[in-house]
Amino acid sequence: MKSVTSSTTVPQNSIISTDFPKINYCDSYRITKSTNDTVEEITAAIFNLPKWVNGLMAIRNSIVAIFGLKSDKKVKEEQTTYFTIIEQNENEIVMGENDKHLDFRTSVFVDRANSFIYLTTIVHYNNFWGRAYFFFIKPFHKIIIRSILKRQLHKTQKNEQQNL
């Protein structure tokens, strides 16, 4: 059975880590999925978030707005993608944000030779508040990432069953 695997290192050949002088946190989750979809289509599917995740993000946005931090509402008014696209090539899209407390990047990387799709996150703490903030966010982050990648696997398995 296909599953989500995790690592604490950036995938080989990924361009995600070129922005930070120091990475304070890294996780990378991988699924096996053979697809002819473009990296843009894969990214759009991954970030088509379930309602419960959008609900958590709304709560998060309400809390961080009190402290003057960026919220998705502000970001979405300025751009058309979920996060700002930092860098892109035919196999990877790196998105992220810089804020007072921390900077982060998230990457959707497609390794077509091995039929892997990686969702990698790196974080650089700018101060104590970044470390404190991410301490509380990290458990939710891990649950959300695993959940959205499992949804992708479920869709793949459902499509495979329909094609039999």
C-alpha positions as CSV (number, residue, x, y, z in Angstrom):
1,M,0.0,0.0,0.0
2,K,1.2,3.5,-0.8
3,S,1.9,5.8,2.1
4,V,3.4,9.1,3.2
5,T,7.0,8.9,4.3
6,S,8.9,11.6,6.1
7,S,12.4,12.9,6.4
8,T,14.3,15.8,8.1
9,T,16.4,16.6,5.0
10,V,15.8,18.4,1.8
11,P,15.4,16.1,-1.2
12,Q,18.4,15.8,-3.5
13,N,18.2,18.2,-6.4
14,S,15.6,20.4,-4.7
15,I,16.1,24.2,-5.0
16,I,14.2,25.0,-1.8
17,S,17.2,25.6,0.5
18,T,19.0,28.2,-1.7
19,D,17.3,31.2,0.2
20,F,18.4,30.7,3.8
21,P,21.8,31.0,5.3
22,K,20.6,28.8,8.2
23,I,17.7,26.3,8.4
24,N,16.3,26.0,11.9
25,Y,13.6,23.4,11.0
26,C,13.1,21.1,8.0
27,D,10.6,18.4,7.2
28,S,10.0,16.7,3.9
29,Y,7.1,14.3,3.1
30,R,7.0,12.0,0.1
31,I,4.4,10.1,-1.7
32,T,4.8,7.7,-4.7
33,K,2.6,8.9,-7.5
34,S,3.1,8.4,-11.2
35,T,1.6,11.4,-13.0
36,N,1.9,13.4,-16.2
37,D,0.5,16.5,-14.5
38,T,2.6,19.6,-14.4
39,V,4.2,20.8,-11.2
40,E,1.6,23.7,-11.3
41,E,-1.3,21.2,-11.5
42,I,0.1,19.1,-8.7
43,T,0.7,22.1,-6.5
44,A,-2.9,23.4,-7.1
45,A,-4.2,19.9,-6.2
46,I,-2.1,19.7,-3.0
47,F,-3.1,23.2,-1.8
48,N,-6.8,22.7,-2.5
49,L,-7.2,22.4,1.2
50,P,-10.0,20.6,3.1
51,K,-12.5,22.7,5.0
52,W,-11.1,21.7,8.4
53,V,-7.7,23.0,7.4
54,N,-9.2,26.3,6.2
55,G,-11.0,26.5,9.5
56,L,-7.7,26.1,11.4
57,M,-6.1,28.7,9.2
58,A,-8.9,31.2,9.9
59,I,-8.4,30.7,13.7
60,R,-4.6,31.1,13.2
61,N,-5.2,34.3,11.1
62,S,-7.4,35.8,13.8
63,I,-4.7,35.2,16.5
64,V,-1.7,36.4,14.6
65,A,-3.4,39.5,13.4
66,I,-3.4,40.7,17.0
67,F,0.4,40.5,17.0
68,G,0.8,42.3,13.6
69,L,1.9,39.2,11.8
70,K,1.0,38.3,8.2
71,S,-2.2,36.4,7.7
72,D,-3.4,34.6,4.6
73,K,-6.1,37.2,4.1
74,K,-3.5,39.9,3.6
75,V,-1.4,37.7,1.4
76,K,-4.4,36.6,-0.8
77,E,-5.3,40.3,-1.5
78,E,-1.8,40.9,-2.8
79,Q,-1.5,37.8,-5.1
80,T,-3.3,35.0,-6.8
81,T,-1.4,32.0,-5.3
82,Y,-1.7,30.6,-1.8
83,F,1.8,31.7,-0.9
84,T,4.3,34.0,-2.8
85,I,6.2,32.0,-5.4
86,I,9.9,32.4,-4.7
87,E,11.4,30.2,-7.4
88,Q,10.1,27.7,-9.9
89,N,11.4,25.3,-12.6
90,E,9.7,22.5,-14.5
91,N,10.0,20.1,-11.5
92,E,9.5,22.3,-8.5
93,I,7.7,25.3,-7.1
94,V,9.1,27.0,-4.0
95,M,6.7,29.3,-2.1
96,G,7.0,31.2,1.1
97,E,6.8,34.2,3.2
98,N,9.1,36.4,5.3
99,D,7.7,37.8,8.5
100,K,9.0,39.5,11.7
101,H,9.2,36.3,13.7
102,L,10.2,33.7,11.0
103,D,10.7,33.1,7.3
104,F,9.5,29.9,5.7
105,R,9.6,28.1,2.4
106,T,7.5,25.2,1.2
107,S,8.2,23.3,-1.9
108,V,6.4,20.9,-4.2
109,F,9.1,18.9,-5.9
110,V,8.3,16.2,-8.5
111,D,10.9,13.5,-9.1
112,R,9.5,11.9,-12.2
113,A,12.3,9.3,-12.5
114,N,11.2,7.7,-9.2
115,S,7.5,8.7,-9.3
116,F,7.9,10.7,-6.1
117,I,6.2,13.9,-5.1
118,Y,7.8,15.8,-2.1
119,L,6.3,18.4,0.0
120,T,9.1,20.1,1.9
121,T,9.1,22.9,4.5
122,I,12.0,24.8,5.8
123,V,11.9,27.5,8.5
124,H,14.4,30.1,9.7
125,Y,13.7,31.8,13.0
126,N,14.3,35.5,13.1
127,N,14.0,35.8,16.8
128,F,12.7,34.1,20.0
129,W,9.1,34.7,18.9
130,G,9.6,32.7,15.7
131,R,10.9,29.7,17.7
132,A,8.0,30.0,20.2
133,Y,5.4,30.4,17.5
134,F,6.6,27.4,15.5
135,F,6.7,25.3,18.7
136,F,2.9,25.6,18.9
137,I,2.3,25.4,15.1
138,K,4.5,22.4,14.4
139,P,2.1,19.7,15.6
140,F,-0.7,21.1,13.4
141,H,1.7,21.6,10.5
142,K,2.7,17.9,10.6
143,I,-1.0,16.7,10.8
144,I,-2.0,19.0,7.9
145,I,0.9,18.0,5.6
146,R,0.3,14.3,6.1
147,S,-3.4,14.8,5.6
148,I,-3.2,16.6,2.3
149,L,-0.7,14.2,0.9
150,K,-2.9,11.2,2.0
151,R,-5.7,12.9,0.1
152,Q,-3.5,12.9,-3.0
153,L,-2.8,9.2,-2.5
154,H,-6.5,8.4,-2.0
155,K,-7.4,10.2,-5.2
156,T,-4.7,8.3,-7.1
157,Q,-5.9,4.9,-5.7
158,K,-9.5,5.8,-6.5
159,N,-8.6,6.7,-10.1
160,E,-6.6,3.4,-10.4
161,Q,-9.6,1.4,-9.2
162,Q,-11.9,3.2,-11.7
163,N,-9.5,2.4,-14.6
164,L,-9.6,-1.4,-13.8
